[in-house]
Amino acid sequence: MDNKHESVEVLELKLKLLQAKKVEEDSVEVLELKIKLAAAKNCESKSSRKTSSKSRKKNDSSSSSSSKTKKTKTNENTNPSGGTTRTAIIRWSDKTKHHITDSLLGFIEDSASLRQTYGFDRGNFSSSANNSGGKRQADFDRELATKLFLDINVVKTNKYKEFGLDALGSCVRNRITALKKAYIEHRNTMSQTGHGIVVNGQEETIQAGSEIANAWDAVKTVFPWYRRMALLIGGSPVVDRSAVANSTTNVDLSVLQDTDDIEQSIEEQVLGDIPLNETWDVENPQDYDEGIGLDNSSQIDPPSPSHDVPIDPSLPCATSSNPTDLRPASAENRGQSNTAPAPSSTVEPLSKKRKLSMAESLQETIATSRQSILQAHNLKQKTRVEIEEHRLAFERKKELNQQEAQRLELEDRKAAREHERAMMEASLELERLRRGLSQ
């Protein structure tokens, strides 16, 4: 999002995040955010005054405008790119309204159809459970709005009944969009290791005062739904787009420059070792001999006394079940070779095996590459988590050893002081005895 069009709520979240990170108030980044926040608030107040004046004019001009003013009541996140801000239905950033966001996430977590509709991960639900029942997204928006704003047990008030159900549904949809954007923003501030520790529920292993602890304290202060959103989004392409591509994605076309190498490599992977009855290069007699496992000493001579007559490599070698068929075929072939050799392009191989087309080979390559990227990404994340766990365990052990060393040092000092005190008391007693004897 462009900083020029950021809303007041986003700027306030960024300012709170910097303050939580203990950034100095007179730093350039904090001052720029304060200036942008003041400008955004000024723009919001001006736009609200314009909206109110326009609504009054419409109310005076005709009675039909009352229905239109109801539709203009949406939540504060209706226009996240800036500009004219409409009347707010609910201020989600208010801490007294956080329980409504908790209820919203709870409804989504317990429903497979809601997870699918709003682009979240399927979770523990089966694929057959993701059935919308023919409903559109607007229907789900109104359904959630009814549960959130019209249920007195959830919202604890009746003031939202004056708004239309469509406006409340838009408010719910915009809130879900804002939660996704806020999660992505805070996900970028957390390191890969810190994110894995938080998602796995291992916050107690985070060492106080570390970089991960500072980042997590700042995030959970302004966005307490981070872990729930991480579990809802999961591997959704909303966040992790490493294996997602579209028509505008750059593609490496260097693999298309040499199509022969592509077809040969794919053929080697698919076919492997070619058996006796498979296809080989009919234009190269040497490949023919090597493919069927014959050398010069094992080739069958034709029934002619002359060995200088060239033999057509397309002739089958001892493949006929009837040995008497070999002599006529060899004689006929010898006659053809004396006149004019048959072109090798017309020779049919022993058996045909369809080669992969260019599109199929490219699709297979892309699928293999995508799977490799996903596996590497998962392995890298798992390795980072394990390394961080070992590091934290080593630091905890080191800290315990330091505490034990300090305890032993204190005990040694205490013992030394006790020894010195005992020696002084003995010296005083000895001196007193000497004085008593001298008197």
Buried (B, 14 or more C-beta within 10 A) or exposed (E): EEEEEBBBBBBBBBBBBBBBEEBEEEEEEBEEBEEBBEEBEEBBEEBBEEBEEEBEEBEEEEEEBEEEBEEBBBBBBBBBEBEBBBBBBBEBBEEEEEEBBEBBBEBBBEBBBBBBBBBBBBEEBEEEBBEBEEEEEEBBBBBBBBBBBBEEEBBEEEEBEEBBBBBBBBBBBBBBBBBBBBBEBBBEBBBEBBBBBBBEEBBEBBEEEBEBBBBBEBBBEBBEBBBBBBBBBBEBEBBBEEBEEEEEEEEEEEBEEEEEEBBEEBBEEEEEEBEEEBBBBBEEBEEBBEBBEBEEEEEEEBEEEEEEEEBBBBBEBEEEEEEEEBEEBBEEBBEEBEEEEEEBEEEEEBEEEEBBEEEEBBEBBEEEEBEEEBEEBEEEBEEBBEEBBEEBEEEEEEEEEEEEEEEEEEEEEEEEEEEEEEEEEEEEEEEEEEEEEEE
